[in-house]
Every structure is written in structure tokens, then in C-alpha cells.
């Protein structure tokens, strides 16, 4: 009663082969999982940058005159 039968050992062997057998399935799964986490973190960082409020810009009269002067010189030249 206390020992495992041949069927128990076969089931354990089948599960072990499923996890560890054949071309590194577990390592591929863990690599894909890590890539997913990295992409998720990168997406969260991109959202934080996009949601950051921009500093209010002031309008300077001199800057407006400079832009107008540059536009006139481009059309004239």
C-alpha cells in the first residue's frame, strides 16, 4: 500500500518527459515568458512617457518676429 505501483512510475515518467524531454521545451517556454514580461514592462514605460503632461509653452513676441523674418527671407531668396 505504501509503495508506488508500476502505473504510478509510468505516469511520473510521462510527466517528466513532457516537461524535460525533447528539444528544451521548458527552456523555450521560459524564454517566451521572459520576452512577454519584458514587452509588457516596455509597454508600461511607453504609456508613462505618453501620459506625462508637457510643460506649458510661453509665447514670446520676439520669437514670433524672428520666425516671420526667417519666412520672408526664405521666400525672397
N, CA, C and O atoms as a Tinker XYZ file with bonds, in Angstrom:
   308  protein
     1  N      0.803000   -1.196000    0.000000    73     2
     2  CA     0.000000    0.000000    0.000000    64     1     3
     3  C      0.853000    1.270000    0.000000    63     2     4     5
     4  O      0.493000    2.258000   -0.640000    81     3
     5  N      1.952000    1.248000    0.695000    73     3     6
     6  CA     2.772000    2.443000    0.821000    64     5     7
     7  C      3.668000    2.688000   -0.381000    63     6     8     9
     8  O      4.116000    3.815000   -0.595000    81     7
     9  N      3.936000    1.663000   -1.164000    73     7    10
    10  CA     4.842000    1.834000   -2.293000    64     9    11
    11  C      4.066000    2.191000   -3.561000    63    10    12    13
    12  O      2.862000    1.954000   -3.661000    81    11
    13  N      4.775000    2.755000   -4.509000    73    11    14
    14  CA     4.155000    3.133000   -5.772000    64    13    15
    15  C      4.151000    1.943000   -6.723000    63    14    16    17
    16  O      5.119000    1.184000   -6.786000    81    15
    17  N      3.079000    1.790000   -7.445000    73    15    18
    18  CA     2.988000    0.691000   -8.406000    64    17    19
    19  C      3.665000    1.095000   -9.715000    63    18    20    21
    20  O      4.109000    2.233000   -9.867000    81    19
    21  N      3.738000    0.177000  -10.633000    73    19    22
    22  CA     4.355000    0.438000  -11.931000    64    21    23
    23  C      3.598000    1.534000  -12.688000    63    22    24    25
    24  O      4.208000    2.304000  -13.430000    81    23
    25  N      2.282000    1.609000  -12.505000    73    23    26
    26  CA     1.479000    2.635000  -13.183000    64    25    27
    27  C      1.791000    4.028000  -12.658000    63    26    28    29
    28  O      1.817000    4.996000  -13.419000    81    27
    29  N      2.024000    4.124000  -11.381000    73    27    30
    30  CA     2.410000    5.423000  -10.816000    64    29    31
    31  C      3.747000    5.883000  -11.389000    63    30    32    33
    32  O      3.903000    7.052000  -11.743000    81    31
    33  N      4.713000    4.963000  -11.481000    73    31    34
    34  CA     6.017000    5.312000  -12.015000    64    33    35
    35  C      5.932000    5.681000  -13.498000    63    34    36    37
    36  O      6.644000    6.576000  -13.956000    81    35
    37  N      5.078000    5.005000  -14.238000    73    35    38
    38  CA     4.901000    5.342000  -15.650000    64    37    39
    39  C      4.296000    6.736000  -15.821000    63    38    40    41
    40  O      4.682000    7.481000  -16.722000    81    39
    41  N      3.358000    7.076000  -14.962000    73    39    42
    42  CA     2.753000    8.413000  -15.029000    64    41    43
    43  C      3.788000    9.477000  -14.672000    63    42    44    45
    44  O      3.860000   10.516000  -15.330000    81    43
    45  N      4.582000    9.229000  -13.647000    73    43    46
    46  CA     5.628000   10.174000  -13.259000    64    45    47
    47  C      6.652000   10.328000  -14.386000    63    46    48    49
    48  O      7.096000   11.437000  -14.686000    81    47
    49  N      7.016000    9.217000  -14.997000    73    47    50
    50  CA     7.957000    9.253000  -16.116000    64    49    51
    51  C      7.384000   10.030000  -17.303000    63    50    52    53
    52  O      8.094000   10.807000  -17.941000    81    51
    53  N      6.098000    9.819000  -17.597000    73    51    54
    54  CA     5.459000   10.532000  -18.710000    64    53    55
    55  C      5.423000   12.034000  -18.446000    63    54    56    57
    56  O      5.671000   12.824000  -19.356000    81    55
    57  N      5.121000   12.435000  -17.221000    73    55    58
    58  CA     5.094000   13.865000  -16.878000    64    57    59
    59  C      6.496000   14.456000  -16.962000    63    58    60    61
    60  O      6.670000   15.571000  -17.455000    81    59
    61  N      7.493000   13.720000  -16.486000    73    59    62
    62  CA     8.873000   14.196000  -16.551000    64    61    63
    63  C      9.319000   14.356000  -18.004000    63    62    64    65
    64  O      9.984000   15.334000  -18.344000    81    63
    65  N      8.962000   13.410000  -18.851000    73    63    66
    66  CA     9.311000   13.524000  -20.270000    64    65    67
    67  C      8.592000   14.692000  -20.929000    63    66    68    69
    68  O      9.143000   15.362000  -21.802000    81    67
    69  N      7.372000   14.927000  -20.508000    73    67    70
    70  CA     6.612000   16.048000  -21.059000    64    69    71
    71  C      7.282000   17.375000  -20.727000    63    70    72    73
    72  O      7.367000   18.264000  -21.574000    81    71
    73  N      7.761000   17.504000  -19.476000    73    71    74
    74  CA     8.390000   18.756000  -19.059000    64    73    75
    75  C      9.825000   18.904000  -19.547000    63    74    76    77
    76  O     10.217000   19.976000  -20.008000    81    75
    77  N     10.603000   17.844000  -19.449000    73    75    78
    78  CA    12.034000   17.961000  -19.700000    64    77    79
    79  C     12.503000   17.323000  -20.993000    63    78    80    81
    80  O     13.666000   17.481000  -21.363000    81    79
    81  N     11.654000   16.623000  -21.674000    73    79    82
    82  CA    12.106000   15.906000  -22.855000    64    81    83
    83  C     11.940000   16.703000  -24.137000    63    82    84    85
    84  O     11.091000   17.589000  -24.232000    81    83
    85  N     12.748000   16.379000  -25.096000    73    83    86
    86  CA    12.560000   16.865000  -26.452000    64    85    87
    87  C     12.838000   18.319000  -26.716000    63    86    88    89
    88  O     11.945000   19.156000  -26.589000    81    87
    89  N     14.056000   18.632000  -27.078000    73    87    90
    90  CA    14.444000   19.932000  -27.629000    64    89    91
    91  C     14.211000   21.105000  -26.690000    63    90    92    93
    92  O     13.951000   22.212000  -27.163000    81    91
    93  N     14.292000   20.912000  -25.408000    73    91    94
    94  CA    14.238000   22.024000  -24.459000    64    93    95
    95  C     12.928000   22.769000  -24.451000    63    94    96    97
    96  O     12.923000   23.998000  -24.522000    81    95
    97  N     11.839000   22.080000  -24.370000    73    95    98
    98  CA    10.534000   22.725000  -24.394000    64    97    99
    99  C     10.363000   23.697000  -23.230000    63    98   100   101
   100  O      9.799000   24.780000  -23.391000    81    99
   101  N     10.855000   23.301000  -22.057000    73    99   102
   102  CA    10.708000   24.162000  -20.883000    64   101   103
   103  C     11.529000   25.432000  -21.054000    63   102   104   105
   104  O     11.054000   26.523000  -20.737000    81   103
   105  N     12.754000   25.302000  -21.552000    73   103   106
   106  CA    13.576000   26.495000  -21.729000    64   105   107
   107  C     12.974000   27.421000  -22.777000    63   106   108   109
   108  O     13.052000   28.642000  -22.636000    81   107
   109  N     12.379000   26.867000  -23.817000    73   107   110
   110  CA    11.705000   27.696000  -24.822000    64   109   111
   111  C     10.507000   28.415000  -24.213000    63   110   112   113
   112  O     10.275000   29.595000  -24.476000    81   111
   113  N      9.755000   27.691000  -23.402000    73   111   114
   114  CA     8.601000   28.305000  -22.743000    64   113   115
   115  C      9.029000   29.434000  -21.823000    63   114   116   117
   116  O      8.422000   30.505000  -21.828000    81   115
   117  N     10.069000   29.203000  -21.036000    73   115   118
   118  CA    10.519000   30.226000  -20.102000    64   117   119
   119  C     11.103000   31.428000  -20.849000    63   118   120   121
   120  O     10.946000   32.568000  -20.410000    81   119
   121  N     11.769000   31.176000  -21.966000    73   119   122
   122  CA    12.293000   32.284000  -22.771000    64   121   123
   123  C     11.172000   33.132000  -23.347000    63   122   124   125
   124  O     11.253000   34.360000  -23.348000    81   123
   125  N     10.130000   32.480000  -23.835000    73   123   126
   126  CA     8.967000   33.212000  -24.357000    64   125   127
   127  C      8.272000   33.985000  -23.244000    63   126   128   129
   128  O      7.814000   35.109000  -23.451000    81   127
   129  N      8.196000   33.382000  -22.069000    73   127   130
   130  CA     7.568000   34.037000  -20.930000    64   129   131
   131  C      8.357000   35.289000  -20.542000    63   130   132   133
   132  O      7.765000   36.330000  -20.257000    81   131
   133  N      9.689000   35.194000  -20.529000    73   131   134
   134  CA    10.526000   36.342000  -20.193000    64   133   135
   135  C     10.384000   37.452000  -21.238000    63   134   136   137
   136  O     10.350000   38.632000  -20.889000    81   135
   137  N     10.303000   37.079000  -22.511000    73   135   138
   138  CA    10.111000   38.083000  -23.569000    64   137   139
   139  C      8.776000   38.795000  -23.396000    63   138   140   141
   140  O      8.676000   40.002000  -23.615000    81   139
   141  N      7.755000   38.045000  -23.002000    73   139   142
   142  CA     6.449000   38.647000  -22.774000    64   141   143
   143  C      6.471000   39.642000  -21.633000    63   142   144   145
   144  O      5.866000   40.710000  -21.723000    81   143
   145  N      7.164000   39.298000  -20.561000    73   143   146
   146  CA     7.258000   40.210000  -19.419000    64   145   147
   147  C      8.024000   41.469000  -19.806000    63   146   148   149
   148  O      7.627000   42.574000  -19.435000    81   147
   149  N      9.121000   41.311000  -20.552000    73   147   150
   150  CA     9.891000   42.480000  -20.988000    64   149   151
   151  C      9.055000   43.389000  -21.877000    63   150   152   153
   152  O      9.110000   44.611000  -21.742000    81   151
   153  N      8.287000   42.806000  -22.777000    73   151   154
   154  CA     7.430000   43.608000  -23.656000    64   153   155
   155  C      6.360000   44.332000  -22.858000    63   154   156   157
   156  O      6.031000   45.481000  -23.149000    81   155
   157  N      5.822000   43.664000  -21.858000    73   155   158
   158  CA     4.802000   44.281000  -21.012000    64   157   159
   159  C      5.377000   45.465000  -20.246000    63   158   160   161
   160  O      4.751000   46.523000  -20.180000    81   159
   161  N      6.561000   45.297000  -19.669000    73   159   162
   162  CA     7.198000   46.393000  -18.931000    64   161   163
   163  C      7.526000   47.555000  -19.859000    63   162   164   165
   164  O      7.348000   48.716000  -19.491000    81   163
   165  N      8.005000   47.246000  -21.063000    73   163   166
   166  CA     8.318000   48.299000  -22.026000    64   165   167
   167  C      7.054000   49.060000  -22.418000    63   166   168   169
   168  O      7.079000   50.282000  -22.571000    81   167
   169  N      5.961000   48.338000  -22.578000    73   167   170
   170  CA     4.691000   48.986000  -22.904000    64   169   171
   171  C      4.216000   49.896000  -21.790000    63   170   172   173
   172  O      3.668000   50.968000  -22.050000    81   171
   173  N      4.422000   49.475000  -20.549000    73   171   174
   174  CA     4.037000   50.330000  -19.429000    64   173   175
   175  C      4.892000   51.582000  -19.387000    63   174   176   177
   176  O      4.381000   52.665000  -19.099000    81   175
   177  N      6.179000   51.461000  -19.666000    73   175   178
   178  CA     7.049000   52.634000  -19.673000    64   177   179
   179  C      6.666000   53.577000  -20.804000    63   178   180   181
   180  O      6.700000   54.793000  -20.616000    81   179
   181  N      6.308000   53.061000  -21.961000    73   179   182
   182  CA     5.885000   53.904000  -23.073000    64   181   183
   183  C      4.611000   54.655000  -22.727000    63   182   184   185
   184  O      4.459000   55.814000  -23.114000    81   183
   185  N      3.693000   54.022000  -22.006000    73   183   186
   186  CA     2.462000   54.684000  -21.605000    64   185   187
   187  C      2.745000   55.813000  -20.626000    63   186   188   189
   188  O      2.106000   56.863000  -20.700000    81   187
   189  N      3.694000   55.618000  -19.705000    73   187   190
   190  CA     4.034000   56.656000  -18.745000    64   189   191
   191  C      4.608000   57.875000  -19.449000    63   190   192   193
   192  O      4.300000   59.009000  -19.081000    81   191
   193  N      5.436000   57.651000  -20.454000    73   191   194
   194  CA     6.038000   58.764000  -21.190000    64   193   195
   195  C      4.965000   59.493000  -21.992000    63   194   196   197
   196  O      4.978000   60.722000  -22.066000    81   195
   197  N      4.045000   58.758000  -22.588000    73   195   198
   198  CA     2.997000   59.374000  -23.403000    64   197   199
   199  C      2.010000   60.157000  -22.551000    63   198   200   201
   200  O      1.448000   61.145000  -23.025000    81   199
   201  N      1.783000   59.746000  -21.308000    73   199   202
   202  CA     0.810000   60.410000  -20.451000    64   201   203
   203  C      1.404000   61.562000  -19.654000    63   202   204   205
   204  O      0.661000   62.293000  -18.999000    81   203
   205  N      2.717000   61.746000  -19.688000    73   203   206
   206  CA     3.347000   62.821000  -18.945000    64   205   207
   207  C      2.908000   64.152000  -19.545000    63   206   208   209
   208  O      2.997000   64.349000  -20.757000    81   207
   209  N      2.432000   65.067000  -18.696000    73   207   210
   210  CA     1.978000   66.357000  -19.231000    64   209   211
   211  C      3.168000   67.176000  -19.721000    63   210   212   213
   212  O      4.223000   67.215000  -19.088000    81   211
   213  N      2.975000   67.817000  -20.844000    73   211   214
   214  CA     4.020000   68.663000  -21.407000    64   213   215
   215  C      4.053000   69.980000  -20.655000    63   214   216   217
   216  O      3.026000   70.459000  -20.173000    81   215
   217  N      5.229000   70.556000  -20.559000    73   215   218
   218  CA     5.391000   71.837000  -19.887000    64   217   219
   219  C      4.672000   72.910000  -20.712000    63   218   220   221
   220  O      4.754000   72.907000  -21.940000    81   219
   221  N      3.977000   73.815000  -20.046000    73   219   222
   222  CA     3.295000   74.869000  -20.798000    64   221   223
   223  C      4.309000   75.765000  -21.503000    63   222   224   225
   224  O      5.344000   76.125000  -20.942000    81   223
   225  N      3.985000   76.113000  -22.739000    73   223   226
   226  CA     4.888000   76.939000  -23.533000    64   225   227
   227  C      4.401000   78.383000  -23.497000    63   226   228   229
   228  O      3.206000   78.668000  -23.580000    81   227
   229  N      5.362000   79.269000  -23.370000    73   227   230
   230  CA     5.010000   80.678000  -23.385000    64   229   231
   231  C      5.280000   81.240000  -24.780000    63   230   232   233
   232  O      6.192000   80.798000  -25.478000    81   231
   233  N      4.493000   82.192000  -25.156000    73   231   234
   234  CA     4.656000   82.826000  -26.462000    64   233   235
   235  C      5.424000   84.117000  -26.252000    63   234   236   237
   236  O      5.018000   84.985000  -25.480000    81   235
   237  N      6.516000   84.221000  -26.940000    73   235   238
   238  CA     7.372000   85.400000  -26.821000    64   237   239
   239  C      7.221000   86.231000  -28.094000    63   238   240   241
   240  O      7.287000   85.692000  -29.199000    81   239
   241  N      7.022000   87.522000  -27.946000    73   239   242
   242  CA     6.820000   88.383000  -29.106000    64   241   243
   243  C      8.047000   88.384000  -30.016000    63   242   244   245
   244  O      7.910000   88.416000  -31.239000    81   243
   245  N      9.225000   88.351000  -29.440000    73   243   246
   246  CA    10.449000   88.367000  -30.239000    64   245   247
   247  C     10.576000   87.084000  -31.053000    63   246   248   249
   248  O     11.030000   87.112000  -32.197000    81   247
   249  N     10.180000   85.975000  -30.471000    73   247   250
   250  CA    10.278000   84.711000  -31.200000    64   249   251
   251  C      9.356000   84.735000  -32.411000    63   250   252   253
   252  O      9.721000   84.224000  -33.470000    81   251
   253  N      8.178000   85.314000  -32.276000    73   251   254
   254  CA     7.250000   85.404000  -33.395000    64   253   255
   255  C      7.799000   86.273000  -34.508000    63   254   256   257
   256  O      7.635000   85.962000  -35.688000    81   255
   257  N      8.449000   87.358000  -34.135000    73   255   258
   258  CA     9.035000   88.240000  -35.144000    64   257   259
   259  C     10.177000   87.536000  -35.868000    63   258   260   261
   260  O     10.332000   87.701000  -37.078000    81   259
   261  N     10.969000   86.762000  -35.155000    73   259   262
   262  CA    12.100000   86.063000  -35.756000    64   261   263
   263  C     11.613000   85.039000  -36.780000    63   262   264   265
   264  O     12.191000   84.912000  -37.860000    81   263
   265  N     10.552000   84.313000  -36.439000    73   263   266
   266  CA    10.018000   83.313000  -37.349000    64   265   267
   267  C      9.484000   83.998000  -38.606000    63   266   268   269
   268  O      9.710000   83.519000  -39.717000    81   267
   269  N      8.783000   85.105000  -38.438000    73   267   270
   270  CA     8.240000   85.822000  -39.589000    64   269   271
   271  C      9.369000   86.347000  -40.474000    63   270   272   273
   272  O      9.261000   86.317000  -41.700000    81   271
   273  N     10.441000   86.824000  -39.865000    73   271   274
   274  CA    11.568000   87.344000  -40.625000    64   273   275
   275  C     12.242000   86.225000  -41.408000    63   274   276   277
   276  O     12.623000   86.417000  -42.563000    81   275
   277  N     12.393000   85.040000  -40.779000    73   275   278
   278  CA    13.022000   83.912000  -41.467000    64   277   279
   279  C     12.168000   83.453000  -42.650000    63   278   280   281
   280  O     12.708000   83.092000  -43.695000    81   279
   281  N     10.862000   83.465000  -42.500000    73   279   282
   282  CA     9.982000   83.032000  -43.588000    64   281   283
   283  C     10.069000   83.993000  -44.765000    63   282   284   285
   284  O     10.039000   83.569000  -45.920000    81   283
   285  N     10.177000   85.300000  -44.473000    73   283   286
   286  CA    10.296000   86.284000  -45.540000    64   285   287
   287  C     11.601000   86.107000  -46.293000    63   286   288   289
   288  O     11.637000   86.240000  -47.516000    81   287
   289  N     12.686000   85.802000  -45.562000    73   287   290
   290  CA    13.989000   85.653000  -46.222000    64   289   291
   291  C     14.023000   84.368000  -47.085000    63   290   292   293
   292  O     14.703000   84.333000  -48.111000    81   291
   293  N     13.291000   83.320000  -46.669000    73   291   294
   294  CA    13.250000   82.102000  -47.460000    64   293   295
   295  C     12.482000   82.318000  -48.764000    63   294   296   297
   296  O     12.888000   81.825000  -49.816000    81   295
   297  N     11.383000   83.047000  -48.693000    73   295   298
   298  CA    10.600000   83.277000  -49.907000    64   297   299
   299  C     11.295000   84.252000  -50.836000    63   298   300   301
   300  O     11.131000   84.163000  -52.053000    81   299
   301  N     12.071000   85.185000  -50.290000    73   299   302
   302  CA    12.753000   86.166000  -51.115000    64   301   303
   303  C     14.014000   85.589000  -51.754000    63   302   304   305
   304  O     14.423000   86.033000  -52.827000    81   303
   305  N     14.634000   84.600000  -51.099000    73   303   306
   306  CA    15.934000   84.116000  -51.560000    64   305   307
   307  C     15.866000   82.927000  -52.391000    63   306   308
   308  O     16.898000   82.427000  -52.838000    81   307
